[in-house]
Amino acid sequence: MKAEGAARILQNALFLVSGRLFSRIMQFFLFIYAARRLGVEGFGIFSYGYAIINMFAVAMDWGISAYMVQQLSRNPSRIRAFMGKTLAVKAGMVVPCLLGILLAGVAMHKETEVLWILFVLGMVTVWDGFAITFYSVFEAREEMAYPAAVVAISNLIMSAAGILGLFYAPGLFLLCVIYAGGALLRLSFAGILCIRHYGRPVWEKESPKALELIQKGLPFALVTVFVTIYYYIDTVILSAFFPDETIGQYNAAYRLLEAPLFVAQAATTALFPAAARMYTAKREELKEMMAGVVQKTCAFGLSIAIVIALISERLIVLVYGDTYRPAAPLLTVLIFSAALIMPGAMCGTAIRAANRQSVSALITGMGVLLNVVLNLLVIPRYAAIGAAWTTLATEALTFLLNMLIIRQLIGPMFRRINILQLSLLAALWIGLITLTQTFWVLYQIILCTLLFFPFLLGTRIITLTEIQVLTGKDRQP
C-alpha cells in the first residue's frame, strides 16, 4: 500500500471507528438495559418498529448522499449547491416516508399503540435523513472526525437519558421518544458544524436539478434498499408468523452482530471517497490497497465469528440474562455472517467507487431475492433458526459475487498464502477458546482482545512494516 493514501484512509477509519465504537457501546448498554426492563415481548415490539423504520430510511435519502460523496470528492467547489438542493429534495420526502411507515403497521394489523411507536420512531428516520446530508460533505472532504464526534456526543446524551428514563419509568413509548430525541441532536450538531465549516446551503443556476439528484442517486438507493430489506425483512416475516417473544430472542442475538457491522460501515465510509479518486488515476495503487484491506477485514471478521460462536451461550446469558438463553444457537449461526460481511462490504464499496453502481445494485438485489425467498420458505417451519441460516446463506452468495466482480475490475484479492494465514489464525482462536473454556466468559473476551494483534502479527496477516507505513512512521523527516 502507498503510505499517504493508506494512512489517510486508516486515520479516517479510526476516527469513525472510535466515534462510532463509543456511541455503539453506549447504545448497546441502552438496548441491553431496555431488553431487561421491557422484557422479551416489549423488546420484540421495539425491534419490530426498529426494523420497519430502517426499511423506510431509504425514502429519506434515495442514494443522494452517496452520490454527493462521489461527486464532491472530485469537485469540492459545489458543496453549498449540493447541500441546498439535497435538503430541499429531502424535505419533500418527509410526508411520504412517515405515511409509508404507518401504512406498513396498518398492513401488519398492529394496534394503535404500536402505530404511535412507529410514528415516533419514524421521526428518527426523518432527522437522520437530513443529518446524512451533512455527514456526506465531511466524508467527501475526508474529514471523518466531525461526523464521528457528532454521533458519539449525541448518542452519549441519548443513551444516558434512555437508561435514566427506563430506570425511573420503564416504558416502550418513552424509550422511542428518547431515541427520536437522539436523532434530532445528531441533526442539530451536524448541521451547525457543516454550515460553520463550509457555509450555508445555496440555490444556484449551476446547482444540480432535483430530478438529476434522484436519477444519479438511484443506483446507490437500490443498493441501500436491497441491503436494508436484507437486514430487516427477517424480523418483519417472523412477526407475521410468531409472537413478539420470538422477535425479541432473534433480535437479541442480532444486536451482537452490530460490532463487526459498524466497523465494516466505518471502513467503507472512509474507503469510498479515496477509492473513487484512485480508480481513475491510480489503478495499481488501488489494487494493492484493496487487497490489503480485504485480507485484513476478513481476518477481523473470522476472528470475531470463531470466538463468539464458541462462547455464544455464556455470552448471551451474561449480557441479557437467562431468559434470553434460547438466543444462543441463533447467535452461533448469525455471527459467521460477520466473517463474510466485512470483506464483502469492502469489495462492494470499491465496485461502486469504480462507477459500477448498477452492478453493485444487481449483486445486492440477487442476495435480497435469495434472502426473501428462503425466509418465506423456512421461517414458517423452522422459525428464528431458519432466518439465521438464511442470513448466512445470503452473505455467502453476495460475498462470492462481489469477489468475482472486483477480480475483474482491479485484480484478485487473495493468494494461496493468504488462505493458509487465515486457516492458521482460525486454528489459534479455536485452540485458545478450548484451553480457556473453564474461564469466566468475560475473562475470555479480555484475553482474546489482548491477543488479537499478536495473533495477526504471528500469522503475518499484518506486519510491523505495514504498521509503520500505515502510521507514517517510515517517512523520512
Buried (B, 14 or more C-beta within 10 A) or exposed (E): BBBEBBBBBBBBBBBBBBBBBBBBBBBBBBBBBBBBBBBBBBBBBBBBBBBBBBBBBBBBBBBBBBBBBBBBBEEEEBBBBBBBBBBBBBEEBBEEBBEBBBEBBEEBEBEEEBBBBBBBBBBBBBBBBBBBBBBBBBBBBBBBBBBBBBBBBBBBBBBBBBBEBBEEEBEBEBBBBBBBBBBBBBBBBBBEBBBEBBEEBEEEEEBBEBEEBBEBBBBBBBBBBBBBBBBBBBBBBBBEEBEBBBBBBBBBBBBBBBBBBBBBBBBBBBBBBBBBBBBEEBBEBBBBBBBBBBBBBBBBBBBBBBBBBBBBBBBBBEBBBEBBBBBBBBBBBBBBBBBBBBBBBBBBBBBBBBEBBBBBBBBBBBBBBBBBEBBBEBBBEEBBBBBBBBBBBBBBBBBEBBBEBBEEBBBEBBEEEBEEBBEBBBEBBBEBBEEBEEBEBEEBBEBBEEBBEEBBBEBBBBEEEBBEBBBBEEEEE
